Amino acid sequence: MAKLVVWRHGQTDYNLQGRVQGVTDISLNAAGLAQAEAAAPIIAAYKPVKIIASPLERAQQTAQALAKLSGGKVASDERLIERSFGIWEGLTGKEIKADWPQEFKQWRGKCATPDGIGMEERDAVGQRSAAAMRDAVEGLGTDDTVVLVAHSAVLTMGATCLLGLDPNSWSGLLSLGNCAWGVLHNGLRPPGWAIRQWNVSVTDSSNATPAIW
């Protein structure tokens, strides 16, 4: 069974400040670069045959830390770009709750996508991410591993779809912390995928600011 390692990028200043990032292109901060360098040897031990990353800078920087160790090259896949959060990008949860109380309640409490914000639908995020995940392992050997480096929402919703679940109504997977990863494998039994590990980090304790999505 081919393995798929899904790895969230390291910390950015927006993460540190609790701001919604979405498709806003933010680089890693010093802590995020250190996180990527610390996690890279562990990810490299999987001996990935491919490294594929979101085109956003924070994911590319994280992926390059792995590529330097593994000797591989980083390919980009637009389908791994983070979920768009529309006009909320750059704002903190507190700011959003103050100005859009009802929409905030929908977003955080009901897995809903509020109207008028320009936010990408959860199902759309999950389906494009899941398609990228399936394509990444297509044609690989049973012992091969692919590493996808991206963002918490896109990876979590993509994994949800791989499990045959609806991200519009199910949110049982915890969001990945900065530089945390999960390991999935494909197989013959329905739904065709299983999770071996989720939200693993260099240390056993939480290693970063939780994702806001």
BAFI-3210 file (N, C-alpha, C; in Angstrom, 3 decimals, decimal comma, padded with zeros to 6 digits):
// residues 213
n [1|2|3|4|5|6|7|8|9|10|11|12|13|14|15|16|17|18|19|20|21|22|23|24|25|26|27|28|29|30|31|32|33|34|35|36|37|38|39|40|41|42|43|44|45|46|47|48|49|50|51|52|53|54|55|56|57|58|59|60|61|62|63|64|65|66|67|68|69|70|71|72|73|74|75|76|77|78|79|80|81|82|83|84|85|86|87|88|89|90|91|92|93|94|95|96|97|98|99|100|101|102|103|104|105|106|107|108|109|110|111|112|113|114|115|116|117|118|119|120|121|122|123|124|125|126|127|128|129|130|131|132|133|134|135|136|137|138|139|140|141|142|143|144|145|146|147|148|149|150|151|152|153|154|155|156|157|158|159|160|161|162|163|164|165|166|167|168|169|170|171|172|173|174|175|176|177|178|179|180|181|182|183|184|185|186|187|188|189|190|191|192|193|194|195|196|197|198|199|200|201|202|203|204|205|206|207|208|209|210|211|212|213]
n.u [000,839|000,651|001,991|000,891|002,047|000,903|001,655|001,654|002,516|005,128|005,157|003,792|003,812|001,148|-000,125|000,899|-000,243|-002,885|-004,389|-006,500|-005,376|-005,700|-005,635|-003,821|-000,494|001,869|005,053|007,126|007,894|010,731|010,489|008,881|010,555|012,492|010,920|010,312|012,856|013,420|011,471|011,887|013,968|012,608|010,417|011,853|012,780|010,826|011,472|010,591|009,295|008,287|007,811|005,362|003,925|001,815|001,536|001,875|004,021|004,706|004,265|005,974|008,493|008,608|008,540|010,958|012,834|012,687|013,354|016,039|017,259|016,447|017,188|015,471|013,209|010,890|007,626|004,834|001,351|-001,585|-004,015|-003,622|-003,552|-004,382|-007,636|-009,797|-010,640|-011,935|-013,087|-012,355|-009,724|-006,644|-007,728|-008,362|-009,862|-011,319|-011,836|-013,413|-015,622|-016,662|-017,557|-019,028|-021,081|-023,150|-022,415|-019,935|-020,683|-022,003|-019,847|-017,924|-019,397|-021,112|-020,023|-020,519|-020,596|-020,593|-022,699|-021,818|-019,177|-017,222|-015,968|-014,509|-016,356|-016,591|-016,824|-015,909|-013,241|-012,359|-012,807|-011,112|-008,638|-008,587|-008,575|-006,039|-004,517|-005,156|-004,179|-001,494|-000,489|-000,976|-000,168|002,068|004,413|003,803|005,315|006,018|006,276|004,672|005,027|002,958|002,869|001,231|-001,631|-003,630|-006,537|-007,012|-005,685|-006,888|-009,627|-009,393|-008,452|-010,697|-012,568|-011,315|-011,813|-014,397|-016,270|-018,327|-017,193|-018,790|-020,521|-019,217|-016,666|-014,616|-011,858|-009,092|-007,702|-004,558|-001,607|000,952|003,494|002,887|001,951|000,233|-000,350|-001,432|-002,760|-003,440|-005,798|-007,549|-009,998|-013,197|-013,301|-011,259|-009,106|-007,100|-006,331|-003,266|-001,751|-002,218|-001,917|000,696|003,676|006,970|007,436|005,597|003,736|001,511|002,590|002,267|000,396|-003,089|-004,902|-006,948|-009,874]
n.v [-001,195|002,129|004,988|008,104|011,071|013,823|017,094|019,908|023,350|025,322|027,724|031,021|034,642|035,454|033,147|033,177|035,501|034,854|035,271|034,972|033,245|031,954|032,287|034,297|035,207|034,377|034,343|031,953|032,548|033,092|031,106|029,277|028,459|027,146|025,099|023,646|022,744|021,125|019,133|018,031|015,934|013,763|013,393|012,864|010,338|008,649|008,282|009,633|009,350|011,318|014,833|017,095|020,274|022,954|025,977|028,290|030,438|029,770|027,035|026,123|026,868|025,207|022,686|022,774|022,484|019,781|018,774|019,474|017,647|015,152|015,167|015,400|017,012|019,729|019,626|021,558|021,942|023,330|022,632|022,188|024,557|026,808|027,040|029,619|032,460|034,742|038,014|037,942|037,345|038,035|039,040|038,731|036,141|037,363|039,903|039,235|038,027|040,223|041,959|040,392|038,719|036,719|035,341|034,445|032,653|030,715|029,766|028,818|027,177|025,467|024,180|025,543|027,511|030,808|033,222|035,893|036,438|035,490|033,103|029,941|026,980|024,228|021,595|021,886|022,539|020,175|018,254|019,039|018,864|016,152|014,978|015,744|014,308|011,629|011,526|011,904|009,495|007,768|005,007|004,310|002,173|-000,404|000,085|002,697|006,201|009,340|012,793|015,405|018,841|021,325|023,020|023,488|023,414|022,560|020,104|018,638|018,619|017,389|014,836|014,024|013,716|011,605|009,568|009,051|010,724|013,640|016,852|019,057|018,418|016,917|017,010|015,621|015,224|016,594|019,865|020,313|021,106|023,692|022,587|019,980|016,578|014,020|010,526|008,557|005,647|003,863|001,333|-001,803|-002,201|-000,661|002,742|002,796|004,142|004,722|006,095|006,245|007,755|010,927|014,440|014,509|015,582|017,039|016,967|015,422|017,065|019,847|021,722|024,200|027,145|026,585|025,905|028,331|027,889]
n.w [000,000|-000,943|000,707|002,014|003,084|004,706|005,225|007,176|006,718|008,358|011,109|010,662|010,829|010,795|011,775|014,369|015,346|015,286|012,967|010,104|007,319|004,696|001,192|001,132|000,653|002,716|004,241|006,037|009,489|011,721|013,668|012,321|010,215|011,702|012,774|010,450|009,700|011,873|011,717|009,222|009,022|010,167|008,474|006,166|006,669|005,787|003,192|000,711|-002,604|-004,094|-003,711|-003,181|-003,290|-002,103|-004,004|-002,494|-000,608|002,092|002,256|000,255|001,295|003,542|002,314|000,931|002,944|003,439|000,911|000,682|002,346|001,368|-001,239|-003,307|-005,685|-005,514|-006,499|-007,668|-006,937|-007,807|-006,740|-004,111|-002,808|-000,142|001,435|000,389|002,270|001,693|002,387|005,002|005,354|006,897|009,190|012,745|014,794|016,828|015,774|013,575|014,830|016,175|014,133|012,386|013,754|013,475|011,157|011,973|013,962|012,439|010,922|012,806|014,489|013,107|010,925|008,597|005,553|005,486|003,830|001,558|002,211|000,603|000,891|000,204|-000,480|001,788|000,785|-001,844|-001,406|-000,155|-002,194|-004,328|-003,104|-002,330|-004,850|-005,733|-003,905|-004,547|-007,172|-006,654|-005,679|-007,700|-009,664|-008,175|-006,383|-003,908|-001,657|-001,764|-000,930|-000,802|-000,200|000,691|000,948|002,535|003,679|006,651|006,467|003,794|003,705|005,790|005,058|002,595|003,352|004,769|002,681|001,307|003,065|002,547|003,612|004,264|004,109|004,554|006,548|008,428|010,779|012,089|012,160|013,743|013,301|011,694|013,441|013,243|011,148|011,707|010,900|008,984|008,302|005,707|004,077|001,046|000,074|-000,504|000,765|001,388|002,600|000,722|001,678|004,599|007,814|009,339|011,119|012,764|013,016|014,037|015,607|016,053|018,758|021,460|022,570|021,837|019,088|017,983|016,985|016,830|013,800|012,132|010,819]
ca.u [000,000|001,392|001,749|000,772|002,321|000,384|002,467|001,300|003,634|005,531|004,475|003,942|003,385|-000,313|-000,452|001,262|-001,180|-004,252|-005,071|-006,890|-004,442|-006,298|-004,752|-002,829|000,807|002,689|006,241|007,394|008,732|011,922|010,049|008,391|011,714|013,096|010,023|010,487|014,162|013,366|010,602|012,327|014,626|011,620|009,681|012,789|012,934|009,847|012,093|009,574|009,663|007,833|007,425|004,451|003,542|001,031|002,406|002,063|005,400|004,925|004,351|007,189|009,642|008,591|008,908|012,381|013,614|012,718|014,064|017,481|017,719|016,132|017,767|014,410|012,729|009,529|006,639|003,711|000,011|-002,519|-005,152|-003,254|-003,566|-005,289|-009,009|-009,979|-011,545|-012,530|-012,795|-011,891|-008,286|-005,894|-008,418|-008,351|-011,170|-012,002|-012,321|-014,505|-016,777|-017,225|-018,193|-019,924|-021,384|-023,948|-021,594|-018,901|-021,328|-022,192|-018,537|-017,232|-020,235|-021,989|-019,351|-021,199|-019,887|-021,520|-022,868|-021,348|-017,795|-016,308|-015,253|-014,685|-017,148|-015,802|-016,823|-015,045|-011,866|-012,071|-012,783|-009,903|-007,505|-008,628|-008,151|-004,580|-003,974|-005,281|-003,255|-000,113|-000,058|-001,336|000,910|003,215|004,553|003,174|006,192|006,389|005,682|004,621|004,790|002,256|003,091|000,175|-002,269|-004,471|-007,891|-007,019|-005,266|-007,885|-010,843|-009,058|-008,438|-012,095|-013,168|-010,733|-012,464|-015,779|-017,117|-018,689|-016,648|-019,828|-021,292|-018,383|-015,387|-014,042|-010,402|-008,557|-006,845|-003,132|-000,804|002,056|004,527|002,411|001,661|-000,550|000,055|-002,548|-002,402|-004,572|-005,976|-008,661|-011,269|-013,850|-013,463|-010,059|-008,050|-007,124|-005,385|-002,367|-001,377|-002,762|-001,468|001,963|004,652|008,305|007,240|004,277|002,822|001,138|003,794|002,010|-000,924|-004,089|-005,367|-008,251|-010,640]
ca.v [000,000|003,380|005,893|009,525|011,908|015,177|017,885|021,330|024,294|025,876|028,919|032,351|035,694|035,409|032,078|033,640|036,557|034,352|035,861|034,065|033,387|031,618|032,325|035,356|034,541|034,764|033,505|031,458|033,374|032,366|029,887|028,355|027,882|026,191|023,942|022,859|022,085|020,081|018,038|017,473|014,624|012,725|013,158|012,273|008,914|007,913|008,123|009,958|009,319|012,600|015,904|017,987|021,328|024,121|027,028|029,404|030,499|029,094|025,599|025,897|026,934|023,995|021,571|022,866|021,933|018,339|018,502|019,592|016,409|013,962|015,283|015,462|018,312|020,039|019,951|022,351|021,563|024,402|022,087|022,141|025,898|026,877|027,509|031,066|032,960|035,977|039,293|037,722|037,098|039,084|039,407|037,765|035,617|038,365|040,949|038,671|037,834|041,530|042,597|039,440|037,739|035,585|034,582|033,775|031,518|029,699|029,250|028,085|026,248|024,599|023,707|026,188|028,550|031,941|033,979|037,268|036,580|035,070|031,926|028,732|025,935|023,138|020,443|022,196|022,413|018,764|017,495|019,329|018,328|014,692|014,629|015,873|013,198|010,399|011,606|011,850|008,106|006,971|004,278|004,060|000,852|-000,579|000,576|004,081|007,265|010,694|013,831|016,608|019,931|022,295|023,846|022,685|023,199|021,787|018,732|017,977|018,382|016,387|013,531|013,709|013,194|010,292|008,602|008,889|011,563|014,943|017,932|020,035|017,988|016,125|017,674|014,805|015,293|017,833|020,614|020,065|022,198|024,081|021,580|018,643|015,785|012,800|009,460|007,779|004,668|003,386|-000,110|-002,367|-002,164|000,655|003,595|002,795|004,854|004,653|006,988|005,580|008,748|012,257|015,554|014,145|016,667|016,686|016,617|014,854|018,137|020,728|022,434|025,434|027,751|025,841|026,556|029,002|027,673]
ca.w [000,000|-000,988|001,842|001,735|004,247|004,500|006,157|007,192|006,771|009,644|011,616|010,080|011,758|010,873|012,727|015,706|015,730|015,215|011,821|009,028|006,198|003,414|000,028|001,302|000,554|003,854|004,418|007,381|010,361|012,182|014,358|011,302|009,531|012,638|012,833|009,227|009,766|012,906|011,279|007,938|009,111|010,475|007,231|005,203|006,983|004,982|001,870|-000,294|-004,019|-004,626|-002,793|-003,899|-002,349|-002,488|-004,531|-001,567|-000,133|003,367|001,975|-000,527|002,202|004,359|001,439|000,581|004,058|003,202|-000,340|000,928|002,983|000,571|-002,570|-004,302|-006,122|-005,080|-007,524|-007,158|-007,385|-007,465|-005,993|-002,694|-002,232|001,005|001,264|000,413|003,297|001,225|003,034|006,370|005,413|007,586|010,428|013,842|015,154|017,646|014,873|012,778|015,708|016,515|012,980|011,705|014,812|013,002|010,214|012,769|014,628|011,402|010,515|013,856|015,231|012,324|009,700|007,476|004,820|005,489|002,590|001,491|002,685|-000,456|001,383|-000,597|000,163|002,356|-000,111|-002,985|-000,911|000,059|-003,440|-005,113|-002,361|-002,436|-006,207|-005,756|-003,122|-005,339|-008,304|-006,161|-005,473|-008,870|-010,316|-007,303|-005,803|-002,597|-000,593|-002,056|-000,116|-001,340|000,801|000,257|001,902|002,240|004,696|007,533|005,954|002,552|003,989|006,634|004,277|001,591|004,018|005,069|001,454|001,026|003,951|002,120|004,456|003,703|004,941|004,882|007,715|009,342|011,070|013,159|012,190|014,293|012,394|011,877|013,970|012,372|010,895|012,070|009,709|009,089|007,385|005,185|003,052|000,256|000,141|-001,262|001,489|001,409|001,423|-000,104|002,391|006,063|008,483|010,282|012,134|012,465|013,850|014,672|015,568|016,527|020,164|021,717|022,948|020,732|018,683|017,264|017,057|016,061|012,581|012,181|009,599]
c.u [000,877|001,010|001,724|000,992|001,844|000,940|002,066|002,564|003,941|004,832|004,800|003,553|001,861|-000,767|-000,234|000,259|-002,639|-005,056|-005,387|-005,969|-005,101|-005,274|-003,764|-001,454|001,771|003,871|006,326|008,147|009,906|011,554|009,579|009,512|012,392|012,242|010,220|011,805|014,171|012,549|011,130|013,045|013,657|010,829|010,584|012,976|011,902|010,354|011,096|010,113|009,208|007,529|006,586|003,914|002,559|001,980|002,623|003,415|005,633|005,016|005,618|008,433|009,740|009,046|010,395|013,274|013,739|013,535|015,579|018,054|017,548|016,773|016,736|014,082|011,283|008,676|005,501|002,397|-000,968|-003,693|-004,877|-003,208|-004,615|-006,683|-009,037|-010,989|-012,065|-012,097|-012,331|-010,377|-007,551|-006,510|-008,255|-009,765|-011,978|-012,595|-013,507|-015,769|-017,453|-018,030|-019,180|-020,358|-022,163|-023,153|-020,490|-019,473|-021,574|-020,881|-017,934|-018,084|-020,981|-021,344|-019,958|-020,290|-020,821|-021,544|-022,217|-019,910|-016,797|-015,480|-015,547|-015,459|-016,258|-015,715|-015,910|-013,574|-011,485|-011,935|-011,527|-008,661|-007,445|-008,195|-006,633|-003,919|-004,023|-004,283|-001,808|000,395|-000,380|-000,101|002,115|003,224|003,984|004,020|006,591|005,635|005,752|004,356|004,094|002,411|002,094|-000,331|-003,302|-005,848|-007,885|-006,616|-006,315|-009,163|-010,598|-009,051|-009,853|-012,790|-012,613|-011,386|-013,935|-016,765|-017,312|-018,151|-017,647|-020,565|-020,480|-017,040|-014,679|-012,536|-009,971|-007,704|-005,384|-002,452|000,302|003,138|004,155|002,013|000,753|-000,054|-001,182|-002,011|-003,644|-004,615|-007,218|-010,000|-011,867|-013,500|-012,228|-008,875|-008,217|-006,079|-004,563|-002,010|-001,996|-002,280|-000,237|002,922|005,985|008,265|005,840|003,259|002,513|002,307|003,517|000,614|-001,922|-004,515|-006,713|-008,924|-011,960]
c.v [001,248|004,253|007,337|010,277|013,316|016,064|019,352|022,180|024,752|027,194|030,170|033,386|035,739|034,308|032,556|034,657|036,099|034,938|034,797|034,304|033,131|031,650|033,487|034,714|035,082|033,806|032,979|032,509|032,521|031,062|028,841|027,692|026,840|024,935|023,032|022,094|020,960|018,877|017,327|016,129|013,476|012,373|012,477|010,782|008,048|007,644|008,408|009,886|010,596|013,554|016,888|019,010|022,308|025,179|028,203|029,294|029,710|027,578|025,272|025,924|025,678|022,795|021,590|022,346|020,422|018,004|018,573|018,318|015,198|013,978|015,346|016,890|018,489|020,393|020,737|021,841|022,614|023,906|022,007|023,521|025,954|027,357|029,030|031,443|034,354|037,201|039,135|037,512|038,311|039,511|038,325|037,250|036,621|039,466|040,458|038,532|039,157|042,124|041,697|038,361|036,520|034,698|033,820|032,532|030,377|028,984|028,341|027,000|025,220|024,044|024,352|027,212|029,746|032,680|035,354|037,494|036,284|033,864|030,718|027,681|024,788|021,941|020,674|022,061|020,940|017,983|017,777|018,780|016,807|014,231|014,712|014,718|011,887|010,390|011,434|010,422|007,206|006,309|003,971|002,622|000,801|-000,048|002,036|005,061|008,587|011,651|015,013|017,668|021,039|022,949|023,026|022,392|022,289|020,336|017,978|017,670|017,377|014,990|013,084|013,112|011,819|009,204|008,379|009,711|012,939|016,056|019,032|019,686|017,210|016,810|016,944|014,790|016,633|018,541|020,343|021,300|022,568|023,010|020,197|017,902|014,606|011,800|008,657|006,702|004,235|001,867|-000,540|-002,230|-000,760|001,420|003,668|003,490|004,651|005,603|006,183|006,502|010,077|013,260|015,185|015,323|016,182|016,300|016,068|015,911|018,987|021,628|023,775|025,959|026,918|026,625|027,220|028,768|027,038]
c.w [000,000|000,205|001,366|003,038|003,923|005,616|006,059|007,319|008,196|009,960|010,801|011,129|011,884|011,829|014,150|016,236|015,701|014,079|010,772|007,832|004,852|002,297|000,078|001,427|001,606|003,977|005,846|008,185|010,850|012,880|013,359|010,529|010,409|012,767|011,623|009,251|010,789|012,448|010,040|008,057|009,406|009,217|006,201|005,430|006,261|003,560|000,742|-001,721|-004,719|-003,479|-003,600|-002,907|-002,970|-003,039|-003,587|-000,868|001,149|003,198|001,197|000,360|003,065|003,535|001,097|001,700|003,921|001,966|-000,162|001,529|002,077|-000,806|-003,675|-004,701|-005,678|-006,289|-006,877|-007,732|-006,883|-006,625|-004,496|-002,045|-001,115|000,601|001,294|001,494|002,963|002,011|004,477|006,465|005,990|008,904|011,486|014,087|015,955|016,774|014,041|013,618|016,033|015,360|012,237|012,702|014,327|012,049|010,945|013,441|013,642|011,091|011,570|014,503|014,416|011,058|008,458|006,814|004,714|004,157|002,705|001,913|001,565|-000,073|000,488|000,197|000,632|001,403|-001,308|-002,602|-000,794|-001,227|-004,254|-004,427|-002,472|-003,821|-006,339|-005,012|-003,904|-006,499|-007,856|-006,021|-006,664|-009,481|-009,453|-006,802|-004,403|-001,455|-000,780|-001,162|-000,865|-000,189|000,131|001,337|001,583|003,522|005,461|006,942|004,743|002,798|004,799|005,856|003,163|002,174|004,367|003,847|001,099|001,869|003,603|002,916|003,822|004,598|005,258|006,168|008,741|009,524|012,200|013,222|012,767|013,252|012,718|012,455|013,001|012,349|011,436|010,799|010,036|008,067|007,003|004,249|002,303|000,303|-000,605|-000,560|001,487|002,687|000,520|000,533|003,891|006,621|009,481|011,443|011,745|013,498|014,680|014,547|016,110|017,996|020,353|022,111|021,724|020,385|018,039|017,527|016,264|014,824|012,823|010,841|009,914]
res [m|a|k|l|v|v|w|r|h|g|q|t|d|y|n|l|q|g|r|v|q|g|v|t|d|i|s|l|n|a|a|g|l|a|q|a|e|a|a|a|p|i|i|a|a|y|k|p|v|k|i|i|a|s|p|l|e|r|a|q|q|t|a|q|a|l|a|k|l|s|g|g|k|v|a|s|d|e|r|l|i|e|r|s|f|g|i|w|e|g|l|t|g|k|e|i|k|a|d|w|p|q|e|f|k|q|w|r|g|k|c|a|t|p|d|g|i|g|m|e|e|r|d|a|v|g|q|r|s|a|a|a|m|r|d|a|v|e|g|l|g|t|d|d|t|v|v|l|v|a|h|s|a|v|l|t|m|g|a|t|c|l|l|g|l|d|p|n|s|w|s|g|l|l|s|l|g|n|c|a|w|g|v|l|h|n|g|l|r|p|p|g|w|a|i|r|q|w|n|v|s|v|t|d|s|s|n|a|t|p|a|i|w]
***
